[in-house]
Amino acid sequence: MIEIFLLSTLIIAIGMVFLCVKLFFIKDGSFASQHIHDSAAMKARGIHCVMEQDRESRRKSKSAVSETTIS
């Protein structure tokens, strides 16, 4: 049981080291943005964030449910 715990801890530690290599050893290192609106390839294909697509469809359609909430 202890061997499995130590092995899994070692694997997680190695993974963390690999994730941090770019941050620590490269000047101005940072992770790239994972958001769809920051991707040039997605913009070229006309793919937007779900929230933007929803907002756009609500503007186009007059029968869509409004964004206001009833209290």
PyMOL Python script that loads the backbone (N, CA, C, O; Angstrom):
from pymol import cmd

cmd.read_pdbstr("""\
ATOM      1  N   MET A   1       0.824  -1.194   0.000  1.00  0.00           N
ATOM      2  CA  MET A   1       0.000   0.000   0.000  1.00  0.00           C
ATOM      3  C   MET A   1       0.871   1.262   0.000  1.00  0.00           C
ATOM      4  O   MET A   1       0.601   2.203  -0.747  1.00  0.00           O
ATOM      5  N   ILE A   2       1.893   1.281   0.821  1.00  0.00           N
ATOM      6  CA  ILE A   2       2.771   2.444   0.895  1.00  0.00           C
ATOM      7  C   ILE A   2       3.552   2.634  -0.405  1.00  0.00           C
ATOM      8  O   ILE A   2       3.877   3.760  -0.782  1.00  0.00           O
ATOM      9  N   GLU A   3       3.852   1.523  -1.090  1.00  0.00           N
ATOM     10  CA  GLU A   3       4.582   1.615  -2.359  1.00  0.00           C
ATOM     11  C   GLU A   3       3.742   2.323  -3.415  1.00  0.00           C
ATOM     12  O   GLU A   3       4.258   3.127  -4.191  1.00  0.00           O
ATOM     13  N   ILE A   4       2.449   2.022  -3.440  1.00  0.00           N
ATOM     14  CA  ILE A   4       1.551   2.668  -4.407  1.00  0.00           C
ATOM     15  C   ILE A   4       1.463   4.160  -4.120  1.00  0.00           C
ATOM     16  O   ILE A   4       1.485   4.977  -5.040  1.00  0.00           O
ATOM     17  N   PHE A   5       1.363   4.515  -2.838  1.00  0.00           N
ATOM     18  CA  PHE A   5       1.296   5.926  -2.455  1.00  0.00           C
ATOM     19  C   PHE A   5       2.569   6.660  -2.865  1.00  0.00           C
ATOM     20  O   PHE A   5       2.498   7.753  -3.428  1.00  0.00           O
ATOM     21  N   LEU A   6       3.714   6.081  -2.592  1.00  0.00           N
ATOM     22  CA  LEU A   6       4.987   6.714  -2.957  1.00  0.00           C
ATOM     23  C   LEU A   6       5.150   6.829  -4.468  1.00  0.00           C
ATOM     24  O   LEU A   6       5.631   7.846  -4.968  1.00  0.00           O
ATOM     25  N   LEU A   7       4.752   5.797  -5.190  1.00  0.00           N
ATOM     26  CA  LEU A   7       4.844   5.831  -6.647  1.00  0.00           C
ATOM     27  C   LEU A   7       3.931   6.900  -7.233  1.00  0.00           C
ATOM     28  O   LEU A   7       4.337   7.638  -8.131  1.00  0.00           O
ATOM     29  N   SER A   8       2.712   6.989  -6.737  1.00  0.00           N
ATOM     30  CA  SER A   8       1.795   8.003  -7.254  1.00  0.00           C
ATOM     31  C   SER A   8       2.268   9.405  -6.894  1.00  0.00           C
ATOM     32  O   SER A   8       2.132  10.326  -7.700  1.00  0.00           O
ATOM     33  N   THR A   9       2.814   9.579  -5.713  1.00  0.00           N
ATOM     34  CA  THR A   9       3.368  10.878  -5.322  1.00  0.00           C
ATOM     35  C   THR A   9       4.551  11.248  -6.206  1.00  0.00           C
ATOM     36  O   THR A   9       4.689  12.408  -6.591  1.00  0.00           O
ATOM     37  N   LEU A  10       5.389  10.306  -6.526  1.00  0.00           N
ATOM     38  CA  LEU A  10       6.526  10.551  -7.407  1.00  0.00           C
ATOM     39  C   LEU A  10       6.058  10.942  -8.810  1.00  0.00           C
ATOM     40  O   LEU A  10       6.613  11.862  -9.412  1.00  0.00           O
ATOM     41  N   ILE A  11       5.068  10.268  -9.323  1.00  0.00           N
ATOM     42  CA  ILE A  11       4.546  10.586 -10.662  1.00  0.00           C
ATOM     43  C   ILE A  11       3.955  11.991 -10.686  1.00  0.00           C
ATOM     44  O   ILE A  11       4.181  12.741 -11.636  1.00  0.00           O
ATOM     45  N   ILE A  12       3.208  12.351  -9.660  1.00  0.00           N
ATOM     46  CA  ILE A  12       2.629  13.701  -9.583  1.00  0.00           C
ATOM     47  C   ILE A  12       3.736  14.747  -9.474  1.00  0.00           C
ATOM     48  O   ILE A  12       3.652  15.797 -10.111  1.00  0.00           O
ATOM     49  N   ALA A  13       4.767  14.478  -8.682  1.00  0.00           N
ATOM     50  CA  ALA A  13       5.879  15.422  -8.524  1.00  0.00           C
ATOM     51  C   ALA A  13       6.619  15.617  -9.842  1.00  0.00           C
ATOM     52  O   ALA A  13       6.978  16.744 -10.183  1.00  0.00           O
ATOM     53  N   ILE A  14       6.851  14.553 -10.578  1.00  0.00           N
ATOM     54  CA  ILE A  14       7.529  14.664 -11.873  1.00  0.00           C
ATOM     55  C   ILE A  14       6.677  15.474 -12.842  1.00  0.00           C
ATOM     56  O   ILE A  14       7.202  16.298 -13.591  1.00  0.00           O
ATOM     57  N   GLY A  15       5.378  15.248 -12.830  1.00  0.00           N
ATOM     58  CA  GLY A  15       4.472  16.023 -13.687  1.00  0.00           C
ATOM     59  C   GLY A  15       4.503  17.506 -13.354  1.00  0.00           C
ATOM     60  O   GLY A  15       4.498  18.346 -14.254  1.00  0.00           O
ATOM     61  N   MET A  16       4.534  17.833 -12.071  1.00  0.00           N
ATOM     62  CA  MET A  16       4.599  19.236 -11.659  1.00  0.00           C
ATOM     63  C   MET A  16       5.912  19.878 -12.092  1.00  0.00           C
ATOM     64  O   MET A  16       5.930  21.039 -12.503  1.00  0.00           O
ATOM     65  N   VAL A  17       7.000  19.139 -12.004  1.00  0.00           N
ATOM     66  CA  VAL A  17       8.296  19.662 -12.442  1.00  0.00           C
ATOM     67  C   VAL A  17       8.255  19.967 -13.938  1.00  0.00           C
ATOM     68  O   VAL A  17       8.724  21.019 -14.372  1.00  0.00           O
ATOM     69  N   PHE A  18       7.695  19.050 -14.724  1.00  0.00           N
ATOM     70  CA  PHE A  18       7.608  19.280 -16.167  1.00  0.00           C
ATOM     71  C   PHE A  18       6.722  20.484 -16.485  1.00  0.00           C
ATOM     72  O   PHE A  18       7.020  21.235 -17.414  1.00  0.00           O
ATOM     73  N   LEU A  19       5.648  20.679 -15.738  1.00  0.00           N
ATOM     74  CA  LEU A  19       4.784  21.835 -15.969  1.00  0.00           C
ATOM     75  C   LEU A  19       5.483  23.147 -15.620  1.00  0.00           C
ATOM     76  O   LEU A  19       5.238  24.172 -16.255  1.00  0.00           O
ATOM     77  N   CYS A  20       6.349  23.114 -14.615  1.00  0.00           N
ATOM     78  CA  CYS A  20       6.998  24.335 -14.147  1.00  0.00           C
ATOM     79  C   CYS A  20       8.286  24.676 -14.891  1.00  0.00           C
ATOM     80  O   CYS A  20       8.816  25.772 -14.711  1.00  0.00           O
ATOM     81  N   VAL A  21       8.797  23.785 -15.706  1.00  0.00           N
ATOM     82  CA  VAL A  21      10.053  24.037 -16.416  1.00  0.00           C
ATOM     83  C   VAL A  21       9.960  25.314 -17.234  1.00  0.00           C
ATOM     84  O   VAL A  21      10.863  26.150 -17.188  1.00  0.00           O
ATOM     85  N   LYS A  22       8.876  25.471 -17.983  1.00  0.00           N
ATOM     86  CA  LYS A  22       8.726  26.654 -18.824  1.00  0.00           C
ATOM     87  C   LYS A  22       8.618  27.923 -17.982  1.00  0.00           C
ATOM     88  O   LYS A  22       9.120  28.974 -18.379  1.00  0.00           O
ATOM     89  N   LEU A  23       7.980  27.834 -16.848  1.00  0.00           N
ATOM     90  CA  LEU A  23       7.814  29.014 -15.999  1.00  0.00           C
ATOM     91  C   LEU A  23       9.115  29.452 -15.352  1.00  0.00           C
ATOM     92  O   LEU A  23       9.388  30.649 -15.260  1.00  0.00           O
ATOM     93  N   PHE A  24       9.914  28.510 -14.905  1.00  0.00           N
ATOM     94  CA  PHE A  24      11.113  28.846 -14.151  1.00  0.00           C
ATOM     95  C   PHE A  24      12.358  29.058 -14.992  1.00  0.00           C
ATOM     96  O   PHE A  24      13.182  29.909 -14.658  1.00  0.00           O
ATOM     97  N   PHE A  25      12.518  28.306 -16.074  1.00  0.00           N
ATOM     98  CA  PHE A  25      13.776  28.322 -16.811  1.00  0.00           C
ATOM     99  C   PHE A  25      13.762  29.118 -18.105  1.00  0.00           C
ATOM    100  O   PHE A  25      14.812  29.294 -18.724  1.00  0.00           O
ATOM    101  N   ILE A  26      12.620  29.594 -18.523  1.00  0.00           N
ATOM    102  CA  ILE A  26      12.539  30.407 -19.737  1.00  0.00           C
ATOM    103  C   ILE A  26      12.181  31.824 -19.319  1.00  0.00           C
ATOM    104  O   ILE A  26      11.260  32.035 -18.529  1.00  0.00           O
ATOM    105  N   LYS A  27      12.917  32.795 -19.854  1.00  0.00           N
ATOM    106  CA  LYS A  27      12.675  34.186 -19.506  1.00  0.00           C
ATOM    107  C   LYS A  27      11.268  34.582 -19.933  1.00  0.00           C
ATOM    108  O   LYS A  27      10.867  34.326 -21.068  1.00  0.00           O
ATOM    109  N   ASP A  28      10.530  35.198 -19.041  1.00  0.00           N
ATOM    110  CA  ASP A  28       9.131  35.597 -19.249  1.00  0.00           C
ATOM    111  C   ASP A  28       8.256  34.407 -19.636  1.00  0.00           C
ATOM    112  O   ASP A  28       7.313  34.552 -20.413  1.00  0.00           O
ATOM    113  N   GLY A  29       8.566  33.249 -19.101  1.00  0.00           N
ATOM    114  CA  GLY A  29       7.791  32.052 -19.403  1.00  0.00           C
ATOM    115  C   GLY A  29       6.403  32.123 -18.790  1.00  0.00           C
ATOM    116  O   GLY A  29       6.234  32.572 -17.657  1.00  0.00           O
ATOM    117  N   SER A  30       5.423  31.681 -19.541  1.00  0.00           N
ATOM    118  CA  SER A  30       4.050  31.631 -19.042  1.00  0.00           C
ATOM    119  C   SER A  30       3.290  30.591 -19.857  1.00  0.00           C
ATOM    120  O   SER A  30       3.734  30.165 -20.923  1.00  0.00           O
ATOM    121  N   PHE A  31       2.147  30.196 -19.334  1.00  0.00           N
ATOM    122  CA  PHE A  31       1.313  29.256 -20.062  1.00  0.00           C
ATOM    123  C   PHE A  31       0.487  30.014 -21.096  1.00  0.00           C
ATOM    124  O   PHE A  31       0.039  31.132 -20.845  1.00  0.00           O
ATOM    125  N   ALA A  32       0.292  29.405 -22.246  1.00  0.00           N
ATOM    126  CA  ALA A  32      -0.531  30.019 -23.281  1.00  0.00           C
ATOM    127  C   ALA A  32      -1.988  30.000 -22.844  1.00  0.00           C
ATOM    128  O   ALA A  32      -2.422  29.110 -22.112  1.00  0.00           O
ATOM    129  N   SER A  33      -2.728  30.989 -23.304  1.00  0.00           N
ATOM    130  CA  SER A  33      -4.144  31.067 -22.966  1.00  0.00           C
ATOM    131  C   SER A  33      -4.895  29.913 -23.605  1.00  0.00           C
ATOM    132  O   SER A  33      -4.640  29.563 -24.757  1.00  0.00           O
ATOM    133  N   GLN A  34      -5.811  29.328 -22.870  1.00  0.00           N
ATOM    134  CA  GLN A  34      -6.607  28.208 -23.365  1.00  0.00           C
ATOM    135  C   GLN A  34      -8.016  28.643 -23.766  1.00  0.00           C
ATOM    136  O   GLN A  34      -8.854  27.802 -24.091  1.00  0.00           O
ATOM    137  N   HIS A  35      -8.281  29.938 -23.746  1.00  0.00           N
ATOM    138  CA  HIS A  35      -9.604  30.436 -24.094  1.00  0.00           C
ATOM    139  C   HIS A  35      -9.799  30.454 -25.603  1.00  0.00           C
ATOM    140  O   HIS A  35      -8.865  30.735 -26.353  1.00  0.00           O
ATOM    141  N   ILE A  36     -10.990  30.160 -26.033  1.00  0.00           N
ATOM    142  CA  ILE A  36     -11.287  30.101 -27.459  1.00  0.00           C
ATOM    143  C   ILE A  36     -11.116  31.472 -28.110  1.00  0.00           C
ATOM    144  O   ILE A  36     -10.625  31.554 -29.236  1.00  0.00           O
ATOM    145  N   HIS A  37     -11.507  32.544 -27.432  1.00  0.00           N
ATOM    146  CA  HIS A  37     -11.422  33.868 -28.043  1.00  0.00           C
ATOM    147  C   HIS A  37      -9.979  34.341 -28.226  1.00  0.00           C
ATOM    148  O   HIS A  37      -9.755  35.343 -28.906  1.00  0.00           O
ATOM    149  N   ASP A  38      -9.010  33.662 -27.652  1.00  0.00           N
ATOM    150  CA  ASP A  38      -7.600  34.028 -27.829  1.00  0.00           C
ATOM    151  C   ASP A  38      -6.908  33.224 -28.931  1.00  0.00           C
ATOM    152  O   ASP A  38      -5.738  33.469 -29.221  1.00  0.00           O
ATOM    153  N   SER A  39      -7.597  32.287 -29.537  1.00  0.00           N
ATOM    154  CA  SER A  39      -7.007  31.414 -30.539  1.00  0.00           C
ATOM    155  C   SER A  39      -7.216  31.970 -31.945  1.00  0.00           C
ATOM    156  O   SER A  39      -8.351  32.178 -32.373  1.00  0.00           O
ATOM    157  N   ALA A  40      -6.128  32.206 -32.655  1.00  0.00           N
ATOM    158  CA  ALA A  40      -6.213  32.728 -34.019  1.00  0.00           C
ATOM    159  C   ALA A  40      -6.859  31.712 -34.963  1.00  0.00           C
ATOM    160  O   ALA A  40      -7.605  32.088 -35.867  1.00  0.00           O
ATOM    161  N   ALA A  41      -6.574  30.442 -34.756  1.00  0.00           N
ATOM    162  CA  ALA A  41      -7.157  29.401 -35.612  1.00  0.00           C
ATOM    163  C   ALA A  41      -8.670  29.342 -35.453  1.00  0.00           C
ATOM    164  O   ALA A  41      -9.391  29.166 -36.436  1.00  0.00           O
ATOM    165  N   MET A  42      -9.150  29.487 -34.241  1.00  0.00           N
ATOM    166  CA  MET A  42     -10.602  29.472 -34.015  1.00  0.00           C
ATOM    167  C   MET A  42     -11.258  30.709 -34.609  1.00  0.00           C
ATOM    168  O   MET A  42     -12.349  30.627 -35.174  1.00  0.00           O
ATOM    169  N   LYS A  43     -10.593  31.858 -34.481  1.00  0.00           N
ATOM    170  CA  LYS A  43     -11.133  33.088 -35.070  1.00  0.00           C
ATOM    171  C   LYS A  43     -11.220  32.966 -36.580  1.00  0.00           C
ATOM    172  O   LYS A  43     -12.194  33.416 -37.183  1.00  0.00           O
ATOM    173  N   ALA A  44     -10.209  32.361 -37.199  1.00  0.00           N
ATOM    174  CA  ALA A  44     -10.202  32.196 -38.656  1.00  0.00           C
ATOM    175  C   ALA A  44     -11.350  31.309 -39.128  1.00  0.00           C
ATOM    176  O   ALA A  44     -11.862  31.492 -40.232  1.00  0.00           O
ATOM    177  N   ARG A  45     -11.751  30.354 -38.304  1.00  0.00           N
ATOM    178  CA  ARG A  45     -12.858  29.449 -38.657  1.00  0.00           C
ATOM    179  C   ARG A  45     -14.213  30.030 -38.267  1.00  0.00           C
ATOM    180  O   ARG A  45     -15.250  29.451 -38.589  1.00  0.00           O
ATOM    181  N   GLY A  46     -14.211  31.163 -37.581  1.00  0.00           N
ATOM    182  CA  GLY A  46     -15.472  31.770 -37.156  1.00  0.00           C
ATOM    183  C   GLY A  46     -16.069  31.124 -35.920  1.00  0.00           C
ATOM    184  O   GLY A  46     -17.267  31.254 -35.670  1.00  0.00           O
ATOM    185  N   ILE A  47     -15.250  30.430 -35.145  1.00  0.00           N
ATOM    186  CA  ILE A  47     -15.726  29.764 -33.931  1.00  0.00           C
ATOM    187  C   ILE A  47     -15.506  30.714 -32.759  1.00  0.00           C
ATOM    188  O   ILE A  47     -14.415  31.249 -32.563  1.00  0.00           O
ATOM    189  N   HIS A  48     -16.571  30.908 -31.987  1.00  0.00           N
ATOM    190  CA  HIS A  48     -16.514  31.827 -30.857  1.00  0.00           C
ATOM    191  C   HIS A  48     -16.816  31.080 -29.571  1.00  0.00           C
ATOM    192  O   HIS A  48     -17.205  29.912 -29.583  1.00  0.00           O
ATOM    193  N   CYS A  49     -16.630  31.770 -28.480  1.00  0.00           N
ATOM    194  CA  CYS A  49     -16.992  31.263 -27.168  1.00  0.00           C
ATOM    195  C   CYS A  49     -18.503  31.023 -27.127  1.00  0.00           C
ATOM    196  O   CYS A  49     -19.258  31.733 -27.792  1.00  0.00           O
ATOM    197  N   VAL A  50     -18.943  30.049 -26.368  1.00  0.00           N
ATOM    198  CA  VAL A  50     -20.366  29.743 -26.256  1.00  0.00           C
ATOM    199  C   VAL A  50     -21.149  30.954 -25.775  1.00  0.00           C
ATOM    200  O   VAL A  50     -22.254  31.211 -26.255  1.00  0.00           O
ATOM    201  N   MET A  51     -20.597  31.687 -24.847  1.00  0.00           N
ATOM    202  CA  MET A  51     -21.291  32.872 -24.331  1.00  0.00           C
ATOM    203  C   MET A  51     -21.462  33.919 -25.430  1.00  0.00           C
ATOM    204  O   MET A  51     -22.510  34.558 -25.514  1.00  0.00           O
ATOM    205  N   GLU A  52     -20.450  34.099 -26.269  1.00  0.00           N
ATOM    206  CA  GLU A  52     -20.554  35.049 -27.376  1.00  0.00           C
ATOM    207  C   GLU A  52     -21.566  34.572 -28.409  1.00  0.00           C
ATOM    208  O   GLU A  52     -22.343  35.374 -28.926  1.00  0.00           O
ATOM    209  N   GLN A  53     -21.567  33.281 -28.714  1.00  0.00           N
ATOM    210  CA  GLN A  53     -22.528  32.736 -29.668  1.00  0.00           C
ATOM    211  C   GLN A  53     -23.947  32.891 -29.147  1.00  0.00           C
ATOM    212  O   GLN A  53     -24.850  33.226 -29.913  1.00  0.00           O
ATOM    213  N   ASP A  54     -24.156  32.655 -27.871  1.00  0.00           N
ATOM    214  CA  ASP A  54     -25.476  32.803 -27.278  1.00  0.00           C
ATOM    215  C   ASP A  54     -25.927  34.258 -27.339  1.00  0.00           C
ATOM    216  O   ASP A  54     -27.069  34.540 -27.700  1.00  0.00           O
ATOM    217  N   ARG A  55     -25.041  35.175 -26.991  1.00  0.00           N
ATOM    218  CA  ARG A  55     -25.354  36.605 -27.020  1.00  0.00           C
ATOM    219  C   ARG A  55     -25.710  37.045 -28.439  1.00  0.00           C
ATOM    220  O   ARG A  55     -26.652  37.811 -28.641  1.00  0.00           O
ATOM    221  N   GLU A  56     -24.947  36.552 -29.422  1.00  0.00           N
ATOM    222  CA  GLU A  56     -25.202  36.894 -30.818  1.00  0.00           C
ATOM    223  C   GLU A  56     -26.554  36.356 -31.285  1.00  0.00           C
ATOM    224  O   GLU A  56     -27.297  37.054 -31.975  1.00  0.00           O
ATOM    225  N   SER A  57     -26.872  35.115 -30.910  1.00  0.00           N
ATOM    226  CA  SER A  57     -28.150  34.538 -31.334  1.00  0.00           C
ATOM    227  C   SER A  57     -29.329  35.245 -30.667  1.00  0.00           C
ATOM    228  O   SER A  57     -30.401  35.352 -31.263  1.00  0.00           O
ATOM    229  N   ARG A  58     -29.142  35.729 -29.435  1.00  0.00           N
ATOM    230  CA  ARG A  58     -30.207  36.481 -28.766  1.00  0.00           C
ATOM    231  C   ARG A  58     -30.441  37.823 -29.445  1.00  0.00           C
ATOM    232  O   ARG A  58     -31.576  38.294 -29.516  1.00  0.00           O
ATOM    233  N   ARG A  59     -29.372  38.443 -29.946  1.00  0.00           N
ATOM    234  CA  ARG A  59     -29.534  39.712 -30.657  1.00  0.00           C
ATOM    235  C   ARG A  59     -30.273  39.511 -31.978  1.00  0.00           C
ATOM    236  O   ARG A  59     -31.086  40.348 -32.372  1.00  0.00           O
ATOM    237  N   LYS A  60     -29.992  38.415 -32.654  1.00  0.00           N
ATOM    238  CA  LYS A  60     -30.593  38.156 -33.961  1.00  0.00           C
ATOM    239  C   LYS A  60     -32.050  37.724 -33.851  1.00  0.00           C
ATOM    240  O   LYS A  60     -32.871  38.073 -34.700  1.00  0.00           O
ATOM    241  N   SER A  61     -32.369  36.971 -32.816  1.00  0.00           N
ATOM    242  CA  SER A  61     -33.704  36.407 -32.673  1.00  0.00           C
ATOM    243  C   SER A  61     -34.518  37.210 -31.670  1.00  0.00           C
ATOM    244  O   SER A  61     -34.093  37.420 -30.534  1.00  0.00           O
ATOM    245  N   LYS A  62     -35.704  37.660 -32.106  1.00  0.00           N
ATOM    246  CA  LYS A  62     -36.551  38.421 -31.201  1.00  0.00           C
ATOM    247  C   LYS A  62     -37.372  37.502 -30.308  1.00  0.00           C
ATOM    248  O   LYS A  62     -37.901  37.948 -29.289  1.00  0.00           O
ATOM    249  N   SER A  63     -37.489  36.217 -30.673  1.00  0.00           N
ATOM    250  CA  SER A  63     -38.287  35.290 -29.874  1.00  0.00           C
ATOM    251  C   SER A  63     -37.464  34.594 -28.795  1.00  0.00           C
ATOM    252  O   SER A  63     -37.994  33.767 -28.053  1.00  0.00           O
ATOM    253  N   ALA A  64     -36.197  34.911 -28.701  1.00  0.00           N
ATOM    254  CA  ALA A  64     -35.338  34.271 -27.694  1.00  0.00           C
ATOM    255  C   ALA A  64     -35.695  34.783 -26.303  1.00  0.00           C
ATOM    256  O   ALA A  64     -36.218  35.888 -26.161  1.00  0.00           O
ATOM    257  N   VAL A  65     -35.425  34.010 -25.315  1.00  0.00           N
ATOM    258  CA  VAL A  65     -35.679  34.391 -23.925  1.00  0.00           C
ATOM    259  C   VAL A  65     -34.701  35.498 -23.551  1.00  0.00           C
ATOM    260  O   VAL A  65     -33.521  35.443 -23.898  1.00  0.00           O
ATOM    261  N   SER A  66     -35.194  36.484 -22.851  1.00  0.00           N
ATOM    262  CA  SER A  66     -34.331  37.604 -22.483  1.00  0.00           C
ATOM    263  C   SER A  66     -33.360  37.184 -21.393  1.00  0.00           C
ATOM    264  O   SER A  66     -33.569  36.178 -20.714  1.00  0.00           O
ATOM    265  N   GLU A  67     -32.292  37.965 -21.230  1.00  0.00           N
ATOM    266  CA  GLU A  67     -31.259  37.655 -20.257  1.00  0.00           C
ATOM    267  C   GLU A  67     -31.598  38.151 -18.864  1.00  0.00           C
ATOM    268  O   GLU A  67     -30.871  37.851 -17.918  1.00  0.00           O
ATOM    269  N   THR A  68     -32.669  38.892 -18.711  1.00  0.00           N
ATOM    270  CA  THR A  68     -33.016  39.402 -17.384  1.00  0.00           C
ATOM    271  C   THR A  68     -33.617  38.297 -16.529  1.00  0.00           C
ATOM    272  O   THR A  68     -34.256  37.372 -17.030  1.00  0.00           O
ATOM    273  N   THR A  69     -33.398  38.418 -15.241  1.00  0.00           N
ATOM    274  CA  THR A  69     -33.952  37.420 -14.324  1.00  0.00           C
ATOM    275  C   THR A  69     -35.082  38.041 -13.531  1.00  0.00           C
ATOM    276  O   THR A  69     -35.086  39.240 -13.254  1.00  0.00           O
ATOM    277  N   ILE A  70     -36.030  37.214 -13.177  1.00  0.00           N
ATOM    278  CA  ILE A  70     -37.167  37.674 -12.382  1.00  0.00           C
ATOM    279  C   ILE A  70     -36.885  37.348 -10.923  1.00  0.00           C
ATOM    280  O   ILE A  70     -36.551  36.213 -10.584  1.00  0.00           O
ATOM    281  N   SER A  71     -37.023  38.359 -10.060  1.00  0.00           N
ATOM    282  CA  SER A  71     -36.749  38.093  -8.645  1.00  0.00           C
ATOM    283  C   SER A  71     -38.012  37.910  -7.855  1.00  0.00           C
ATOM    284  O   SER A  71     -37.956  37.679  -6.647  1.00  0.00           O
TER     285      SER A  71
END
""", "prot")
cmd.dss("prot")
cmd.show_as("cartoon", "prot")
cmd.util.cbc("prot")
cmd.orient("prot")
